[in-house]
């Protein structure tokens, strides 16, 4: 049987249907708790690449809660920040907190993988 590799699994082809432009480096919720980071800007309605694995990236963090290294986190209510896990937000399933971020911190480092 022929072994055919179609994609490098750390990248995901994404069509921007958000209604807004996506900036390079922005957190993007793919669905079902999976996130990626935009490699380049993705104009609304256009196709672009997200990196979904093998990267440590810094994302905006919602204020008011500490995120500890190694823990899970969630997608913030605005859709492009990270916050503590609770029943009112979607838990991120393909990463973990890389470095502890204090409750007053505005950014958090995440390992996608």
C-alpha positions as CSV (number, residue, x, y, z in Angstrom):
1,X,0.0,0.0,0.0
2,X,1.3,3.5,-0.9
3,X,1.9,5.7,2.1
4,X,0.9,9.3,1.2
5,X,1.4,12.2,3.6
6,X,-1.0,15.0,2.9
7,X,-0.1,17.6,5.6
8,X,2.3,18.3,8.4
9,X,0.0,17.7,11.4
10,X,1.2,20.8,13.3
11,X,-0.5,23.1,10.7
12,X,-4.2,23.4,10.0
13,X,-5.8,25.0,6.9
14,X,-8.4,27.4,8.2
15,X,-11.0,29.5,6.3
16,X,-11.8,32.7,8.2
17,X,-15.6,32.8,8.6
18,X,-15.5,35.0,11.7
19,X,-16.6,38.1,9.9
20,X,-13.4,40.0,11.0
21,X,-9.8,39.9,9.9
22,X,-7.5,37.6,12.0
23,X,-4.1,39.1,13.0
24,X,-0.9,37.2,12.7
25,X,-0.2,35.6,16.1
26,X,-3.9,35.7,17.2
27,X,-5.6,32.8,19.0
28,X,-8.2,31.1,16.8
29,X,-10.8,28.7,18.2
30,X,-11.2,26.0,15.6
31,X,-14.0,24.2,17.4
32,X,-14.6,21.7,20.2
33,X,-11.9,23.3,22.4
34,X,-9.2,23.1,19.8
35,X,-7.2,26.3,19.2
36,X,-4.4,27.4,16.9
37,X,-2.3,30.5,16.3
38,X,-2.5,32.4,13.0
39,X,0.8,32.1,11.1
40,X,0.0,35.2,9.1
41,X,-2.9,37.6,8.9
42,X,-6.0,36.0,7.6
43,X,-8.5,38.4,6.0
44,X,-12.2,37.6,6.6
45,X,-13.4,35.1,4.0
46,X,-9.9,34.0,3.1
47,X,-7.9,30.8,3.8
48,X,-4.8,30.7,5.9
49,X,-2.7,28.5,8.1
50,X,-2.9,28.0,11.9
51,X,-0.2,26.3,13.9
52,X,-1.9,23.9,16.3
53,X,1.1,21.9,17.7
54,X,4.9,22.1,18.5
55,X,4.9,25.8,19.5
56,X,5.0,27.9,22.7
57,X,3.1,31.1,22.1
58,X,2.1,34.1,24.2
59,X,-1.7,34.9,24.2
60,X,-3.7,37.7,25.9
61,X,-5.0,36.6,29.3
62,X,-8.2,37.6,31.0
63,X,-7.4,39.4,34.3
64,X,-8.5,38.2,37.7
65,X,-7.2,34.6,37.9
66,X,-3.8,32.9,38.2
67,X,-3.0,30.2,35.6
68,X,-0.3,27.8,36.9
69,X,2.3,26.0,34.8
70,X,1.1,22.7,33.6
71,X,-2.6,23.4,34.1
72,X,-5.5,23.5,31.6
73,X,-7.1,26.8,30.6
74,X,-10.1,28.0,28.7
75,X,-11.0,30.3,25.8
76,X,-12.0,33.7,27.2
77,X,-15.5,35.0,26.7
78,X,-14.3,37.4,23.9
79,X,-13.0,34.4,21.9
80,X,-9.3,35.4,21.6
81,X,-8.1,35.5,25.2
82,X,-7.3,32.7,27.7
83,X,-8.8,32.4,31.2
84,X,-9.3,29.9,34.0
85,X,-11.4,26.8,33.4
86,X,-15.0,27.1,34.5
87,X,-18.4,25.8,33.5
88,X,-19.2,29.0,31.6
89,X,-16.3,28.8,29.1
90,X,-14.9,26.3,26.7
91,X,-11.8,24.3,28.0
92,X,-8.9,24.3,25.6
93,X,-8.1,20.7,24.8
94,X,-4.8,20.8,22.8
95,X,-2.5,22.7,25.1
96,X,-1.4,23.6,28.6
97,X,0.0,26.6,30.5
98,X,3.7,26.8,29.9
99,X,4.6,29.4,32.6
100,X,2.6,30.5,35.6
101,X,0.8,33.8,35.0
102,X,-0.3,35.9,38.0
103,X,-3.9,37.0,38.3
104,X,-2.9,40.6,37.3
105,X,-0.9,39.4,34.2
106,X,-2.2,40.4,30.8
107,X,-0.5,37.6,28.9
108,X,0.2,33.9,29.4
109,X,2.6,31.5,27.6
110,X,1.0,28.3,26.3
111,X,2.4,25.1,24.7
112,X,0.3,23.9,21.8
113,X,0.8,20.3,21.1
